[in-house]
Amino acid sequence: MGASDYNDAGKLVQWLGDALTDVESVVDKEVRRRVPTGRHDRETRLEMIAPPVIQNGDPDQIEAFADELLAHAAAERRGR
C-alpha cells in the first residue's frame, strides 16, 4: 500500500512523517558536526546522539560513542 492509496488524512500524515524525518536527519548531521565549546554543549550533544546510536545497534557507532562518553568523563574530572 503506497501513499497514493491513502485518503487525504493518510496522505497528510505520510507527508508530515516524511518532513519530520528530513528534519531529524538535518539535526543529526548538525549535532555530529558541531564541536562542543563547554560542558553544557558537550552534554546536550551526547544526549542527542545517544538514542539513534543505541537504536541503530551498529557496533562501530556504539564504540565511537563510548569513546566520546569517556572523553566527556575525562573532561568532567579535569573540571571542564
C-alpha positions as CSV (number, residue, x, y, z in Angstrom):
1,M,0.0,0.0,0.0
2,G,1.5,3.3,-1.1
3,A,0.7,6.9,-0.2
4,S,-1.5,7.1,-3.3
5,D,-3.8,4.5,-1.7
6,Y,-4.4,6.7,1.4
7,N,-7.3,9.1,2.0
8,D,-6.5,12.8,2.4
9,A,-5.8,12.4,6.2
10,G,-3.4,9.5,5.5
11,K,-1.6,11.4,2.8
12,L,-1.2,14.3,5.2
13,V,0.2,12.1,7.9
14,Q,2.6,10.5,5.4
15,W,3.8,13.9,4.2
16,L,4.3,15.1,7.8
17,G,6.2,11.9,8.7
18,D,8.5,12.4,5.7
19,A,9.0,16.1,6.6
20,L,9.9,15.2,10.2
21,T,12.3,12.5,9.1
22,D,14.1,15.1,6.9
23,V,14.3,17.5,9.9
24,E,15.6,14.7,12.1
25,S,18.3,13.9,9.6
26,V,19.4,17.5,9.3
27,V,19.5,17.8,13.1
28,D,21.5,14.6,13.5
29,K,24.1,15.9,10.9
30,E,24.4,19.2,12.6
31,V,24.8,17.7,16.1
32,R,27.5,15.4,14.9
33,R,29.3,18.3,13.0
34,R,29.5,20.7,15.9
35,V,32.4,20.8,18.2
36,P,31.2,21.4,21.8
37,T,32.5,24.6,23.4
38,G,31.9,23.6,27.0
39,R,30.2,21.2,29.4
40,H,26.7,22.1,28.5
41,D,27.3,21.8,24.8
42,R,29.1,18.5,25.3
43,E,26.2,17.1,27.4
44,T,23.5,18.3,25.1
45,R,25.3,16.8,22.1
46,L,25.8,13.4,23.8
47,E,22.2,13.4,24.9
48,M,21.0,14.0,21.3
49,I,23.4,11.4,19.8
50,A,22.7,8.6,22.3
51,P,19.2,7.4,21.2
52,P,19.9,6.9,17.5
53,V,23.2,5.2,18.2
54,I,21.7,2.8,20.7
55,Q,18.7,2.1,18.4
56,N,20.8,1.5,15.4
57,G,22.9,-1.1,17.2
58,D,25.9,-0.7,14.9
59,P,28.9,-1.8,17.0
60,D,31.3,0.7,15.4
61,Q,28.9,3.6,16.1
62,I,28.4,2.4,19.7
63,E,32.2,2.1,20.2
64,A,32.8,5.6,18.8
65,F,30.0,7.0,21.1
66,A,31.6,5.2,24.1
67,D,34.9,6.9,23.2
68,E,33.0,10.2,23.3
69,L,31.5,9.4,26.7
70,L,34.9,8.5,28.0
71,A,36.3,11.8,26.8
72,H,33.3,13.6,28.5
73,A,34.1,11.8,31.8
74,A,37.8,12.8,31.5
75,A,36.8,16.4,30.8
76,E,34.5,16.3,33.8
77,R,37.3,15.1,36.0
78,R,39.5,17.9,34.8
79,G,36.7,20.3,35.6
80,R,36.0,21.5,32.0
